[in-house]
Structures are given as C-alpha cells and as structure tokens.
Amino acid sequence: MTAPPLPPWPTVPPASGPVLLRAFEAADLPMALDLSTDPYAPLIGTMPAHATVDDAAEWIVRQQRRWAEGAGFSFAVAEAATGRAVGTVGLWLRQLPEGRATAGYFVAPGDRGRGLAAAALTAVTTFGWTIPALHRIELLIEPWNTASVRTARNAGYVREGLLRSHTEIGGRRRDMVLFASIRGG
C-alpha cells in the first residue's frame, strides 16, 4: 500500500511573531554551517559535524527534497523582517494516514535565546492544522534538554509521558519525553 500524496506546499509562508517558514535556498548556507557546529545536531539529523561548505550545501538540497520524497515539510526558519535563515523546522507526515505527525526544530547556535524556536514550532503547528487529516502532532525530547522542553511548552504542547529507552542517539538508547498538541486541544 502506498502512502497518499502529501498536502500541497503552502502558498503563503506559515508565520508566527518574528519568524516565517519557507523553502530552503542556497543562500541559507551560513545558517547550515552554524548549525553544524552544534554537537547535538549531527546525532539526530543528517547534518555532519563541522560541515564543509559542500556538506552544508548537500544538506540544504536534502531538505529541499523532503516534500517531494513524501517525508513531510522541511522549512527554513527565517527572520520575518529580513528573510535570513536562523534554523529549521519540520512537520513529518509518514503517519498521516493515522492522523498523526511529528515535528522537530533546531535554531542555529548564533541565533538562540530569542524565542525563535517557539515561534517556529507555533507556526508549523498552526500550518499543521490546515491539513484536514491531521489530528495530533508529537515531539520527542530528551529529558535533559530543558531549552527544548521550554520551547514545547511555550508553543502550547503538553507533556504526556516518558518513553524509556525509546531512541538510539549517538550509539546509545535514550529516554524521550513525549509532548503533543492535538487539534482543538
């Protein structure tokens, strides 16, 4: 059984407060290079640690392909005022036939501490609710990641529980805290 096609790419960029979500561009290379300096990013995604310019450019191309490949929406998080990329947020729809999606977000180290991740998560969640079949968006966060927990709560997500030994990260099984937002909830 093949998965149904994804909803169309938004014609109006999702936005919240200081950010808007848009397709990745080659000009997002400085953000990608900054993101690669975070020691956690390579453990949970496809960005290599301390990426070269070529590595970062290839990562951008992979993000541009996510929707066409049926994985979901990979957005560059950009400052609404300037269009400069500051991070990434994804809405992953492999479980859309069950009414579920997962989201993930990352703000590049040089742009943290301004509430951009919570704004991006709010924007992608609001966009998610435009998809009629979607009823639940989940986040999985390691318990030690207090900044991400704060981001989830600031975007209206509710903690639902601890999933012990849930995900392998960096060669180790890790506990994850499950947060969720539900349609109308």
TADASUL-V204975 format. One record per helix or strand. SS is the DSSP state (H for helix, E for strand). FROM is the first residue (numbers start at 0). LEN is the number of residues. If there is no record, write none. Layout:
SS_FROM_LEN ; SS_FROM_LEN
This chain:
E_14_2 ; E_18_4 ; H_25_10 ; H_40_4 ; H_52_13 ; E_71_8 ; E_84_8 ; H_95_3 ; E_99_8 ; H_108_3 ; H_115_13 ; E_135_6 ; H_145_9 ; E_157_12 ; E_171_11
